[in-house]
Amino acid sequence: MTNFIKPVIWEGDAIRLLNQQKLPGEVEYIFLKTIEDVWESITELKVRGAPAIGITAAFGLALWAKNSGLNELEILKSELAVKAVYLNSSRPTAVNLSWALQRLLKAADKEASAAKVIERLETEAILIQQQDEETCKRIGEYGFSLLPDDATVLTHCNTGAIATSKYGTALGAFYIAKERGSDIHVYATETRPVLQGARLTAWELQQADIDVTLITDNMAAHVLKTKNVDAILVGADRITANGDAANKIGTYGLAILAKAHGIPFYVAAPLSTIDLETETGDDIIIEERNAEEITHIGGKRIAPEDINVFNPAFDVTPHGLISGIVTEKGIVTGDYQTKLKDLFKGVTV
């Protein structure tokens, strides 16, 4: 069994969070004690990965409620809705964030006293984290089933255990491969501009003794042409009703390269990432981030002063370029519009 580092730990009166900004040089945990701490940690990428963001936000809302001192039911519920909007503003593209917050609000709405609301919020946040562990394991098993023996796979950004609660989404397939004795080899893109692939994926897979090779983003076409890559497997921050998938910037380009080289391109994500209320990828709000992520590396300026910068954090891969969407309920191919909707039959929140 693989040993996993937990990125989000609920302490009852605080959230103990793996500070992913410090990796790989230092494994540091920080304590979040206020809702402002939670908002800042999500915005500043101390926690990242759509499921982990959702889990952190859920605990953040529960933490605020415990510390609010409010004992009037309707006032508490009203303030919870306001705080949920505040937390949701920390990163607008990843749908798991709003999904987790809405799940807590719905759970709270069923309770008849302020004390019960506060208790229910904590219980529900813990349940979200527990369910994510099993969800990710199933995604990993389905993802592994798509790969040939001793596969060579390319991945982008970070979708592993530290981006979720355990196993991860796309990287979950690699952990399952390791546990099953498959001799998998992974090419990990560096993932500019924040280098989640170089700092996080390469480190995480190395910790698990999985054969990983780091490449720069602009080496991907050459690697696909020359290294017998069997598949590209990535995660997602939001999947729309028609199967379009928003993921870390650079994913769309990889999908185009995969099609050009005849290589299957798979997206792995839990049902909580699927947003049936958003029709297509054109409707997704794409977060734009600070220019310094591009103009600086390691705190050192690499670009001219006052240069214009465009820094979208995500791009959208059209469903026509996606060979399959891997979820905890199975692998969807073909008619995404119908089949994604079918995944939710019998699912209640």
Beta strands, then each sheet from edge to edge (+ up, - down):
strand 1: 8-10
strand 2: 15-18
strand 3: 29-32
strand 4: 152-155
strand 5: 185-189
strand 6: 211-215
strand 7: 231-234
strand 8: 238-240
strand 9: 245-248
strand 10: 265-268
strand 11: 274-275
strand 12: 296-297
strand 13: 300-301
strand 14: 314-317
strand 15: 324-327
strand 16: 330-332
sheet 1: 1+ 2- 3+
sheet 2: 6+ 5+ 4+ 7+ 10+ 15+ 16-
sheet 3: 11+ 8+ 9- 14+
sheet 4: 12+ 13-
end
